[in-house]
């Protein structure tokens, strides 16, 4: 479930943002606040994934609140919702995920929320396994490729790991996450591929992996589809 907090001193705007947010993100928990003090108090007690924050508010404004976020262990993705374009420059120091204009709320907020949710999902995707070094948790985008090694798998990222599994099992586990079977012995992360040749692919680190004959047509199509995006 995506946990979302909204803070705006205008009740109607707060309600409009909450309704639109719930329409865009199906599985979400939305909490609304009309002042910064209540919001900060809630943020200290609850984890928030996405924070939709008005910049221009009395007492504590959006910039004051953004400054407080730096003290949090788990920081939300910050999206400023504003009717004051001239304040956007001042807010850049807090590295917000994005901005939405109140005058274009219905047009801009849905896409911004979808982008934020995709960002969260990408950060949350990990592979956990027990290797000879111990229990390991890696982000999927850190992994370059897997190589079959008998009853074991060799994983290549910034370091090399070895753990007990099969390539077919990994392929099923990682289905839909951009890992492509290019050979009976290799499963590659499509983001790591730089060049596709008829019988091999070259990775960004210049490693070369074979493309098996029986996997060639499907693997090349999938890799080309990704590279042409």
WOFEN-V100077 format. One record per pair of residues at least 4 apart in sequence whose C-alpha atoms are under 8 Angstrom apart, sorted by the first residue. I is the first residue (numbers start at 1). J is the second residue. Records with the same first field share a line. If there is no record, write none. Layout:
# WOFEN-V100077
I = J, J
This chain:
# WOFEN-V100077
1 = 27, 28, 29
2 = 25, 27, 28, 29, 49, 50, 117
3 = 28, 29, 30, 47, 48, 49, 50
4 = 28, 29, 30, 31, 48, 49, 50, 51, 52
5 = 30, 31, 32, 33, 48, 50, 51, 52
6 = 14, 17, 18, 30, 31, 32, 33, 51, 52, 53
7 = 14, 32, 33, 34, 35, 36, 39, 51, 52, 53, 54
8 = 13, 14, 33, 34, 35, 53, 54, 57
9 = 14, 33, 34, 35, 54, 57, 58
10 = 14, 34
11 = 15, 34
12 = 16
13 = 17
14 = 18, 32, 33, 34
15 = 19
16 = 20
17 = 21, 105
18 = 22, 30, 32
19 = 23
20 = 24, 106, 109, 110
21 = 25, 30, 109, 110, 113
22 = 26, 28, 30
24 = 110, 113, 114
25 = 113, 114
33 = 38, 39
34 = 38
35 = 39, 57, 58, 60
36 = 40, 59, 60, 61, 62, 65
37 = 41, 60
38 = 42
39 = 43
40 = 44, 65, 68
41 = 45
42 = 46
43 = 47, 48
44 = 72
47 = 74, 76
48 = 74, 75, 76
49 = 75, 76, 77, 120
50 = 76, 77, 78, 79, 116
51 = 76, 77, 78, 79
52 = 78, 79, 80, 81
53 = 62, 78, 79, 80, 81
54 = 61, 62, 80, 81, 82
55 = 61, 62, 63, 80, 81, 82, 84, 87
56 = 61, 62, 82, 84
57 = 61, 62
60 = 64, 65
61 = 65
62 = 66, 80
63 = 67, 91
64 = 68
65 = 69
66 = 70, 94
67 = 94
68 = 72
69 = 75
70 = 75
77 = 96, 97, 116
78 = 96, 97, 98
79 = 96, 97, 98, 99, 100
80 = 96, 98, 99, 100
81 = 99, 100, 101, 102
82 = 99, 100, 101, 102
83 = 101, 102, 103
84 = 88
85 = 101
87 = 91
88 = 92
91 = 95, 96
92 = 96
97 = 116
98 = 112
100 = 104, 105, 108, 109, 112
101 = 105, 108
104 = 108
105 = 109
106 = 110
107 = 111
108 = 112
109 = 113
110 = 114
111 = 115
112 = 116
113 = 117
114 = 118
115 = 119
116 = 120
117 = 121
118 = 122
119 = 123
120 = 124
121 = 125
123 = 139
124 = 139
125 = 139, 140
126 = 137, 138, 139, 140
127 = 137, 138, 139, 140
128 = 135, 136, 137, 138
129 = 135, 136, 137, 163
130 = 134, 135, 136, 163, 164
131 = 135, 136, 161, 162, 163, 164
132 = 161, 162, 163
133 = 161
138 = 142, 143
139 = 143
141 = 189, 191
142 = 157, 158
143 = 155, 156, 157, 158, 189
144 = 155, 156, 157, 188, 189, 191, 192
145 = 155, 156, 157, 186, 187, 188, 189
146 = 153, 154, 155, 156, 167, 186, 187, 188
147 = 153, 154, 155, 167, 185, 186, 187
148 = 152, 153, 154, 166, 167, 185, 186
149 = 153, 154, 185
151 = 164, 165, 166
152 = 162, 163, 164, 165, 166
153 = 162, 163, 164, 165, 166, 167
154 = 160, 161, 162, 163
155 = 160, 161, 162
156 = 160, 161
165 = 169, 170
166 = 170
167 = 171, 185, 186, 187
168 = 172
169 = 173
170 = 174
171 = 175, 179, 180, 181, 187
174 = 178, 179
175 = 179
178 = 189, 190, 191
179 = 187, 188, 189, 190
180 = 187, 188, 189, 190, 219, 222, 223
181 = 186, 187, 188, 215, 219
182 = 186, 187, 188, 210, 211, 212, 215, 216, 219
183 = 187, 210, 211, 212, 213, 214, 215, 216
184 = 212, 215
186 = 209, 210
188 = 192, 193
189 = 193
190 = 223, 226
192 = 203, 204
193 = 201, 202, 203, 204, 223
194 = 201, 202, 203, 204
195 = 201, 202, 203
196 = 200, 201, 202, 220, 223
197 = 201, 202
198 = 211, 216
199 = 210, 211, 212, 213, 216
200 = 208, 209, 210, 211
201 = 208, 209, 210, 211
202 = 206, 207, 208, 209
203 = 207, 208, 209
211 = 215, 216, 219
212 = 216
215 = 219
216 = 220
217 = 221
218 = 222
219 = 223
220 = 224
221 = 225
222 = 226
223 = 227
224 = 228
225 = 229
